[in-house]
């Protein structure tokens, strides 16, 4: 009989929904487990394979934990604001609200067909006022604490999307991450969140969470903590002073010139009349470059002198002041002291412009490079000579502080979070501009500031909200005079920075989160999503979580206790993406094979963290596994009615066939537990396939008691990875309640885990030298390692050439040497 997947899958989906099997009881916290996937961006009408690869396996892990007795909370929602919907509106005239809601309806149905155990009563979407009201409330709290502010700053501007991008959204080639278009620099007045107030805590908190090391390293590098010194350089003939931050103060005697960022305010003050034209031309030539382009190590070094000179505080030498695009106003002090002898970038620059080079660290005799970056004794450095780098740093800092020309300093690369976006489809910023009162917060009782529906969409780089006079023109909350609203909207990463807290009560209208529940269920126990969010969403969420803790809304330091990144599913080597038009629609495969087969196939493709290139060539193999499993249970239908389910058997009481099945069942339970708990789904499923082969081979020679024992356990093992099939198998053998309704897990029999052993004779040139006890039926590569560790054997093989190794399974290992 063919497995009727359409009928069975709908049957169990309807049963789970009707009986609210997956609704979480938040009052039961003793064995709580919050499992969460990064929520969906509904920019298209369908989920693609990449979504399935994230959601399906994670749900399988959550189901496994539910069977093990955990009280699972597994919600899902929609990250519904964003630029693609707005660009679609500009292109087609379809309003972002309409297209987004239509997409959400379609995706919701797909999610149900996946068979995931989402608590749909907790569903949320960020584009409705009941959610984004609390984004605005969050902005107000940050503003009141001095952590939301407005300033003019150079920003990344996408020439196609016509909006500001965060540094993280600009590719290494200087183009937009989403559309691939050129990104230029613009000076705009923007809103920022002061994430830098939490820099050190964000850094230290990485030591407390179980995240992939690569992700934590990326955050450490993005935060960019640098220990060094801030040194003051006087300017010849001027009262101005130049402050320089360096991580290598020990090289101060080798500083032969100073480089200011072209935007540095001192440039205008210190540029001589003769140099003004060249400085102006240089500034014009680099104004379109992004920070990523400016700091590229492969880019040719450019710059011009400004005509003034600084005084090196260590030796009183007069050194020229230059400007160059590789120095950024937003990092350190916007000025660097150049030490070509100990810095590759400075060496390259000084070589091009024929500037002096002085080594301050002695390279080894065989060093043939240019700038020397390693440790060594100080040279050409007066009182530092002979000291190695660490000691030299300490001594020069002491000297700088004693002489009032510098101090020990810590700097960070992390910049404040720019949240302003010149677009419509996002959260309105709750600020009103009054001619008399300046910037004024919207009163909390007047939240939400709702997005107007009727606006004119454009691609001119200004917010469409400007076109709504009803929205823009308001009265000042303080003085009552005519005023105007802020027309920029918030970065969508604000939406996702706290959504995991809203799931507990998404319709709460008196507070952003249900504090009592959140404090019992946060942090998230297992969070799964893409590694591309390492320095965006994951960093911003940690910042907002810490802020919410500081204002008393949560009682934990971190939002996500354990983090896993799924691999990327590619199509012909390219990441699957709606924007690239190369997605594979899972619906086609579900129609042909069913949801469980598709889920199994994705998990069986390979290691979860690796992902892979899409191919459906192997899907028939998982279809056969499902069909064979269904046939096995159909052929043993209602087997529970014939005998009672036993906990364990005495192995000696079983015949040869029963013993083989019994051992394999228990070995599989143990292996499966280990593999699926570690997100090694491919090997967990492989163990089920091996077990099915063992059962099929021996079942006709097994008693009903062994059949009941085996099939009960096999259906439970199948249930997490093929949830509809697992429920049906559990029902077919005679169980009256749904497995998910009354979850259980079987503990393996320890006695069945003991492997049979045999003694193998170890020979060298045909003479018996030792015997080894090994697991029966071990392969040669498993036995070989033990053989050559045996001292009795090594005594006869050491220093000799091994000609041949002869292995007879379970009997002999013969080594031929000369």
TIKOL-134907 format. One record per residue (C-alpha): residue in one letter; x, z, y. Coordinates in steps of 0.5 Angstrom, whole numbers, plus 500, padded with zeros to 3 digits. Layout:
! TIKOL-134907
aXZY
...
This chain:
! TIKOL-134907
x500500500
x503498507
x504504512
x498503517
x502506523
x497504528
x492508525
x496514523
x500514530
x493514534
x490519529
x495524531
x496523538
x489524539
x489530535
x495533539
x491531545
x485534543
x487540541
x492541546
x498543541
x503542546
x500546552
x505552553
x503559553
x508562559
x507569557
x511568551
x518569553
x521572547
x523565544
x522561550
x526554550
x525549556
x527542554
x527537560
x529530561
x530527568
x524524570
x522517571
x522513576
x516508576
x519502579
x516497574
x510497570
x513499563
x518504560
x524500557
x529502551
x533506556
x528510557
x526511550
x533512548
x533518553
x526521551
x525520544
x531523541
x531529546
x523530544
x526530537
x531536538
x525539542
x520538536
x526541531
x526547535
x519548535
x519548528
x524553528
x520558532
x521557539
x516557544
x517550547
x516547554
x517540555
x514537561
x514530564
x513527571
x514521576
x520521581
x515516585
x518515592
x523510593
x526504596
x524499591
x517500591
x517499599
x522492598
x516490593
x511491599
x515487604
x516481599
x509481596
x504485601
x502490595
x502497598
x507502595
x502507593
x498502590
x504499586
x506506584
x500509582
x498503577
x505503574
x504511573
x498509569
x501504565
x507509563
x503515562
x500511556
x506509554
x509516554
x503518549
x504512544
x511515544
x509521540
x513526545
x510533545
x509533553
x505538556
x501533560
x497539563
x504540567
x505533569
x507532577
x508526581
x512526587
x509521592
x502526593
x501530598
x501536594
x508535592
x511533598
x508538602
x513543599
x519538600
x517539608
x516546607
x523546604
x526543610
x523548614
x526554611
x533550611
x532549618
x531556620
x537558616
x541553620
x542549614
x538543616
x541539623
x541533626
x548529629
x550522630
x555520625
x558514622
x554512616
x553507610
x548501612
x546497606
x545490610
x540488605
x536494603
x536496611
x537503610
x543509610
x546510603
x550516601
x557515599
x555516592
x551510592
x556505595
x560502589
x568502589
x568494592
x564497598
x557494596
x550497595
x549500588
x542498587
x542491590
x550489590
x549487598
x555488603
x555495606
x557496613
x559502617
x554504623
x553510628
x546513627
x543520629
x541523622
x539529619
x543533614
x543539609
x549543610
x551543603
x558545605
x556552606
x555553598
x562549597
x566555594
x560557590
x558550587
x565550585
x565557581
x559556578
x561550574
x565555570
x558559568
x555553565
x555549559
x556542561
x560536559
x567537561
x567530565
x561531569
x564538571
x571535573
x567529577
x563535581
x570539582
x573532584
x567531589
x568538592
x575536592
x578543594
x585543597
x590548598
x595547604
x596549611
x594547618
x599545622
x599544630
x603539633
x604539640
x604532644
x610530649
x608530656
x601533654
x597539654
x593536648
x595539641
x594535634
x592539628
x594536621
x592539614
x596538609
x597540601
x605539602
x607543608
x614544604
x615537606
x614538614
x621536615
x620529613
x614528617
x617522621
x610520624
x603522625
x596518623
x590519627
x583516624
x581511629
x575514631
x579521633
x577523640
x584524641
x585517641
x582515647
x586521651
x593519648
x593512648
x597509653
x595504658
x600499654
x597500648
x589500649
x588493648
x591493641
x588500639
x581497641
x582490637
x584495631
x578499632
x574493632
x577490626
x575496621
x569498624
x565495618
x569498613
x566503608
x570510607
x571507600
x574501602
x578504607
x581509602
x582504597
x589505594
x590497593
x588495600
x594493604
x596498609
x594497617
x595500623
x597500630
x601505635
x598509641
x604509645
x604517645
x609522641
x608528637
x613534636
x615536629
x614543630
x619544624
x625541628
x623539635
x624531633
x619526637
x615522632
x610516634
x603517633
x599511630
x592510628
x590507621
x584506617
x586510611
x585516615
x578519616
x575523621
x571526616
x576529611
x581535613
x582534621
x582527622
x589527622
x595526617
x603528618
x606522614
x612524609
x614517606
x619520602
x614524598
x608520599
x606513596
x601511601
x606513607
x612510604
x608503603
x606504611
x613506613
x616500609
x611495612
x612498620
x619499619
x618507620
x623512618
x623515611
x626522610
x626525603
x625533603
x625533595
x631531591
x629526585
x633527579
x639522578
x636517574
x630516579
x629509581
x622509584
x620510592
x616516594
x618522589
x612526588
x614531582
x618538583
x625539585
x629542590
x628542597
x633537601
x634536609
x629542610
x634547613
x632554611
x628551605
x634547602
x634549595
x627552594
x623548589
x616546591
x612552590
x617557593
x618552599
x610552600
x610559601
x616560605
x614554610
x607557611
x610564612
x614561618
x609557621
x604563621
x610567624
x611562629
x604561631
x604553629
x600553623
x596557617
x595557610
x588553609
x583551604
x579544605
x574541601
x572534601
x565535600
x561533606
x554535608
x548531605
x545526609
x538526608
x535521613
x532514611
x530509615
x524507610
x516509609
x516511602
x518518602
x517525605
x516525612
x521529616
x517535619
x520535626
x516533633
x520531639
x518534645
x521531652
x521539654
x522543648
x527538644
x526538637
x520542634
x518544627
x511542625
x508549623
x507551616
x500551616
x500544618
x503542612
x503537609
x505531614
x502526610
x504519610
x499514613
x497508609
x496503614
x503501616
x507494617
x512493613
x518490615
x526489613
x529490620
x532497619
x527501622
x522505619
x515502618
x512509620
x514507627
x508502627
x503507626
x501510633
x496515630
x502518626
x507518631
x504520637
x502528637
x502534641
x508539641
x506545637
x510549643
x507546649
x502542648
x505536651
x505529649
x510528643
x513524638
x514525630
x520524627
x519517623
x525517618
x523520611
x527524606
x532522601
x529521594
x534526592
x530532595
x524530591
x528531585
x532537587
x527542585
x522539581
x524542575
x521549578
x514545580
x512544573
x510551571
x504550576
x504543579
x497544583
x499551586
x497550593
x500557596
x507556594
x512551592
x513554585
x510560581
x515565582
x513569576
x513564571
x520561574
x523567573
x522568566
x523561564
x529558569
x534556568
x532550564
x535551557
x537544555
x537538560
x538531558
x539525563
x544520565
x551521567
x550517573
x547523577
x553527576
x555527584
x548526586
x542529583
x546534579
x550537585
x544537590
x540541585
x545546584
x545547592
x538547593
x537552587
x542557590
x538556597
x532558593
x535564590
x538566597
x531566600
x528570594
x524564590
x528564584
x533570580
x538565577
x544562580
x544555576
x538550575
x541547568
x544552563
x546546558
x546539560
x547533555
x548525557
x545520553
x549514552
x547507556
x543502552
x546495554
x543488553
x549483552
x554488555
x550489561
x546496563
x539495562
x535495568
x529493571
x533491578
x537486573
x531483569
x534484563
x530490560
x527490553
x520492552
x519497547
x511495546
x513489543
x516493537
x511498537
x506493536
x510490530
x513496527
x510503530
x513508534
x516512529
x520506526
x522504533
x524512535
x528512528
x532506530
x534508537
x537514534
x540511528
x544506532
x550510533
x552517536
x547519542
x552520547
x555513546
x549508547
x550501545
x548494546
x541492544
x540488537
x534489533
x537486527
x537493523
x530495525
x528493518
x532498515
x529504518
x522500517
x524500509
x525508510
x519509513
x515505508
x519508502
x517515505
x510514506
x510511498
x513517496
x507521499
x502517497
x504517490
x504524490
x498526494
x495533494
x500535490
x499542493
x493543489
x496543482
x501548484
x504553488
x509552493
x515557491
x521559496
x527558491
x528556484
x534559479
x538553478
x540555471
x532554470
x532547472
x534540468
x539536470
x534531474
x531537478
x538541479
x540534482
x534534487
x534541488
x541541490
x540535495
x534538498
x538544500
x544541502
x540536506
x537542510
x543545512
x547538514
x540536518
x540543522
x547542524
x547535526
x540535530
x542541533
x548538536
x544531538
x548527532
x541524530
x544518527
x548523522
x541527521
x537521519
x543518515
x542525511
x534524510
x536517507
x541519502
x536525500
x530520499
x535516495
x536522490
x529523490
x527516488
x532516483
x530523479
x523525481
x519522475
x523527471
x521533475
x516538475
x510539479
x513545482
x520542484
x516536487
x512541491
x518544493
x521538495
x516534499
x514540503
x521540505
x522533506
x516532510
x518538515
x525534516
x522528517
x517531522
x522531528
x525524528
x518521526
x513525528
x507521526
x509520519
x512527518
x505530520
x501525515
x506526510
x505534511
x497532510
x498528504
x500533500
x494537501
x496542508
x490543512
x493544518
x497540523
x505542522
x506542530
x500547530
x503551525
x510550525
x515552520
x522551517
x525552511
x532556510
x536553505
x538556498
x545559499
x546558491
x544551492
x549550497
x555551492
x559545490
x560544483
x568544482
x573540477
x580541475
x585535477
x591534474
x597532479
x603528476
x609526479
x612520475
x607522469
x609529469
x604534470
x607538476
x600542478
x593543477
x588543483
x581545483
x576540488
x569539489
x566534484
x566527485
x571528491
x574521493
x581520493
x582521501
x579528500
x584530495
x590527497
x591532503
x590537498
x595534493
x601533498
x600540501
x601543494
x608546494
x609545487
x608537488
x612537494
x618539491
x618533487
x616528492
x620531498
x625525501
x623520496
x620514497
x612514494
x611507490
x604508488
x599513488
x594513482
x587516482
x582517477
x576521480
x575528477
x581527472
x588525475
x592524481
x599521479
x604520484
x610515483
x616516486
x623513486
